[in-house]
């Protein structure tokens, strides 16, 4: 193998590992089991698979094609398509950055639980321990003035790790880390799943996946849940695939890569759910708690239900517990560095700031915002951020991308880019999906998300969402209006 071919191979491998690592993220470990169980069990796999092809793979292909063709950051790409579109890019990047600021906090909670899991320090009441001893949570927004030291320290550690990785280039930083963390993550998950299947009552859990509720297929909410899961798990609209694809060498098989990433992600979700459901089945048998009361979404499953499971597991819990939380840590770190890559790339390219300085500034600002979530009211603010940014802002960003790349840009150029070296080709069907079907699906998700966010908002939530709205309007226009130091930035 020549040196050039070797470099191309290494770049492609780094890209694939980084993309799979970003897809197999934190939310896949605890979000998918709840969505699967709550939407018909085994029958949910039908809308899930349809969503994977119709929405997931289709949109990932758009991001691959755009990133590979332009070889630029998303900010410069949108400026190249039409100068007035540059604020949209900074709007997307600001959403991604704000999501990262609270995502890091959740990974920080997990870091705390790795230490706790060696001694089961959460005691006999994990729910109370999580609220009172880890979060020091308050019911009032006034708790925002009280710093929680253990959370603040763990958040700083996660930001430091992210900075240490993203300050390097793709191959030496994200690529190498993904090549280490991803195989370890898979080995840990395989070990946990294999062990979980040996537990008494495991069949109570995993049969939930293979016991379909066919009536759920006629429920529109189930299909919207499937589309939402694909958006969440593949990080659609966050410019991750677009950014990574811009680093790929010529001759890369874009369609092949997209299929590998999408199927790896979905395979991980389903396989991981078998292990989680089996462990929860064991909990149901040993404690008598109904299965449906154990399957909860988000932090409740990871930091409350599973500690309860480990309490009943015996000596094996001192091995399985730490491995479970280490698994979440690895998944979280790969996602954090993927989220930050596009932000750093766009800033560095426009203002000609070297990568290390960009990473330093971004991580410092990110840490300062994350300090809000390391307070007594942190969990309240985090919940509002998560609901608003995912249900409202991010879905709106994806809708804008569909319109820009499907209707404003010359779409046929993307088809040529994808088909040039790929074993599998795309054509008019894919074009119709992006131009017509996808925007309708995303619009439906967005309307549902806006309704659920607004209808459940209290006065504090409304104020926080208003602040976020102003920031998402003002900051992107400021970044777009700032003159580029890089004089080539304006060369279309």
C-alpha angles and dihedrals in degrees: 000000000000120000091250092051090046091053091048090050092049092048092049092047091048090049094049093047091047093048094047089045092053091048095046089061142151097279093054090064097057108011102056097056091056094045091047095049095042094052107053104298111236093009089062088072090073097061088036093058091043089051091047092058100032099043111008104046093033094055095040088055089055091053092046093049095046095046094046095045098048099033088206140107117275091253092056092041094057091044088053091052093048126341094225090059095068093093088060089061093052088045089057093045093049090052090051092047094049091048088052092054093063095031088062089054092056089050087050091056088053091051088057091050093053087064093042093050095066090067102018087241091172088081127202095322109051093170093058092041093053093050099040106028104029105030099020081210122196129199091226132070086231086082087077088087092060116083118212103216099202092051092044092052093048091048090052090051093052092048090049091051090048091049092049090055104040095045086074126070122268098270098043096038122026094014097054094041091050091049088057103036098041097057090043090050091051093048092050092048091048090050093048093047092047091050094044092056090060093056120106109258094021090130090060087065109036094045086067087072093052097041106085128202099210094189088069090071090072092054113098091204090062091056091046089050089053092051090047092051092052091049090050100042097045092042091233117191094019094104091237095125090040092053096045092045090057088067095053119114122240114276095040116149099234100180091047091050092049092052092048092051094045095046092043090053095048093043090053092049094053095041092048090049090057089059095044093047091048092053091048089049088056089050091052091052096045099041104027092233110145114253094237091059091056098051103083131152128252127340094001090067096044102038103028112023098041095048085053088052092049090051090062097039100079125214093341089069091071087066103031094045097057091042091052093052092042087054090055090047093054092047091048096050094050089052095047094053091046091052093049097047096076092046093051093043094054095046093045094048097049100041099031093235113156115251096250093053092045092050090048095052094043093049094046092051090044092052092050091054091045088058086074088065091048091069135089090266092042096109091052093051091042091055092052092047092050096048095044099042096044102035098038117014103035096045089049089051091052090050090053091050091051090053094045098047096032100044113012101040123062096263096191089067088064091053090054091048093052096044097046098091105000124116089217119048135205131212146154095340092058090046091054091049093053096042100042119003099043097051090051092051093046091046089054091050091047094051090049091047094049091049095049092046096048097040093055097042122115126197095276091048092051091053092049092047090049090054091048091049092053091047092049090053102040104038097052091051091049092052091046093050095047108101115250116245087203103080091197088061091086095047104108 
